[in-house]
């Protein structure tokens, strides 16, 4: 059985057995949180449990590295929508130790893309069109600095209300231990970041 068929078979049983009833809630986060976290598979269940979150408690936004790479991209838009339309009143950025985005090598990714059938011409065309693939595919060297930078990007966004606390945390992907990098209640990040 392929993955999609297995997924759909599970879903059929899930809905027939009404297992969804335990997850019923509305669209507003009960704890008023919007959480930007890494998409790492180790955090799927660990992160909510480590933060004491259950279904309906938070708006959870996931991407590679818990990064905001562009102030007008979809991650920032999701945070703005969470605050203005969905009653979130605090933001937590949660990155993690041992992240695949640490020291990510754009050339290696592009090489893998070519091995999977993306032509050199396509990559050259993208570069010629002004797309900075190296910067777009770049990760970070230091997870704490990355969290500080993302928190600062959120705090400095022209549509972000100044009264919204933006916290920065790092979670250990095995133990779930949270480390505070930025306390959004007492924030003193260097504005130059």
C-alpha positions in Angstrom: 0.0 0.0 0.0 1.4 3.4 -0.9 1.7 6.3 1.6 -1.4 8.2 0.3 -3.6 5.0 0.4 -2.4 4.2 3.9 -3.1 7.8 5.0 -6.6 7.7 3.5 -7.4 4.3 5.0 -6.4 5.6 8.5 -8.5 8.7 7.9 -11.6 6.7 7.0 -11.3 4.7 10.2 -10.6 8.0 12.2 -13.7 9.7 10.9 -16.0 6.6 11.1 -14.9 6.1 14.7 -15.5 9.8 15.5 -12.0 10.1 16.9 -12.0 13.8 15.9 -14.4 14.7 18.7 -11.6 14.9 21.3 -10.0 17.7 19.2 -13.1 19.9 18.8 -12.4 23.6 19.4 -12.9 26.9 17.6 -10.5 28.9 15.5 -9.3 31.2 18.3 -6.3 30.2 20.4 -7.4 29.6 24.0 -4.0 30.7 25.4 -3.7 33.7 23.0 -0.4 32.4 21.5 1.0 32.4 18.0 4.0 30.0 17.9 6.5 30.1 15.1 8.5 26.8 15.2 10.7 24.7 13.1 9.2 22.0 11.0 11.6 19.3 12.4 9.8 15.9 12.6 11.0 15.5 16.2 8.9 18.4 17.3 5.5 17.3 16.0 4.3 16.1 19.3 7.2 17.1 21.6 6.9 20.9 21.1 3.2 21.2 22.1 3.7 18.8 25.1 6.8 20.6 26.3 5.0 23.9 26.1 1.8 22.6 27.7 -0.3 23.2 24.6 -3.3 21.2 23.5 -5.5 21.4 20.5 -7.0 24.9 20.3 -4.4 26.6 22.6 -2.2 28.2 20.0 -1.8 29.2 16.3 1.2 27.0 15.2 3.2 28.2 12.2 6.0 25.9 11.1 8.8 26.3 8.6 12.5 25.3 8.2 14.4 26.8 11.1 11.6 28.9 12.6 13.0 31.7 10.4 11.5 34.8 8.9 13.5 35.4 5.8 11.4 38.2 4.4 9.3 40.7 6.3 6.5 40.5 3.7 6.5 36.7 3.3 3.8 34.2 4.3 5.2 33.6 7.8 4.9 37.3 8.8 1.5 37.5 7.2 0.4 34.5 9.2 1.5 36.2 12.5 -0.3 39.4 11.5 -3.5 37.5 10.8 -3.2 35.6 14.1 -2.9 38.8 16.0 -5.5 41.0 14.2 -8.1 38.4 13.2 -7.6 35.4 15.5 -7.0 37.0 18.9 -3.4 36.0 19.5 -1.8 38.5 21.9 1.7 36.9 22.3 4.2 35.4 19.9 6.8 32.7 20.7 9.6 31.9 18.2 10.8 28.4 19.0 13.9 27.1 17.3 15.8 24.0 18.4 19.3 22.5 18.9 20.6 20.2 16.2 18.6 22.0 13.5 19.1 21.0 9.9 19.2 24.7 9.0 22.4 25.3 10.9 25.2 25.8 8.5 23.0 24.8 5.6 24.9 24.7 2.3 23.0 26.3 -0.6 25.4 24.7 -3.2 24.8 21.3 -1.8 21.0 21.8 -2.0 21.3 23.0 -5.6 23.5 20.0 -6.4 20.8 17.7 -5.0 18.2 19.5 -7.1 20.2 18.9 -10.2 20.6 15.2 -9.3 16.8 15.1 -9.0 16.3 16.6 -12.5 16.4 20.4 -12.1 18.5 21.6 -15.0 21.6 23.9 -14.6 19.8 26.1 -17.1 16.9 26.6 -14.7 19.2 27.5 -11.9 21.1 29.9 -14.2 17.8 31.5 -15.3 16.7 32.0 -11.7 20.0 33.6 -10.9 19.9 35.8 -14.0 16.3 36.9 -13.0 17.8 38.3 -9.8 16.9 35.6 -7.4 19.6 35.2 -4.9 19.4 31.4 -4.4 22.4 31.3 -2.1 20.8 33.7 0.3 17.4 32.2 0.0 18.7 28.7 0.8 21.0 29.9 3.5 20.5 28.7 7.1 22.2 30.1 10.1 25.4 29.5 12.1 24.1 30.0 15.6 20.6 29.1 16.7 20.4 31.7 19.5 21.4 34.5 17.1 18.9 33.2 14.6 16.1 33.4 17.2 17.2 36.9 18.2 17.1 38.0 14.6 13.6 36.5 13.9 12.3 38.1 17.1 13.7 41.4 16.1 12.2 41.1 12.6 8.8 40.5 14.1 9.1 43.3 16.7 10.2 45.8 14.0 7.6 45.0 11.5 5.5 48.1 10.7 2.2 46.3 11.2 3.2 44.6 14.5 1.6 46.2 17.5 4.2 47.4 20.0 2.3 45.9 22.9 2.6 42.3 21.7 5.3 40.4 23.6 7.5 38.4 21.2 9.5 35.7 23.0 12.4 33.7 21.6 13.1 30.2 22.8 15.3 27.2 21.9 14.0 23.7 22.6 16.1 20.6 22.9 14.8 18.1 20.3 15.2 15.1 22.6 14.2 16.3 26.1 11.9 19.2 25.3 13.8 21.5 27.6 13.1 25.1 26.7 15.8 27.8 27.0 14.7 31.5 27.0 16.7 33.5 24.5 14.5 36.5 24.5 12.0 37.3 27.2 9.4 39.4 25.3 8.2 41.0 28.6 11.7 42.4 29.3 13.2 42.7 25.8 16.5 44.5 25.2 17.6 43.1 21.9 20.1 45.2 19.9 18.1 47.0 17.3 20.9 46.6 14.8 20.2 42.8 14.6 
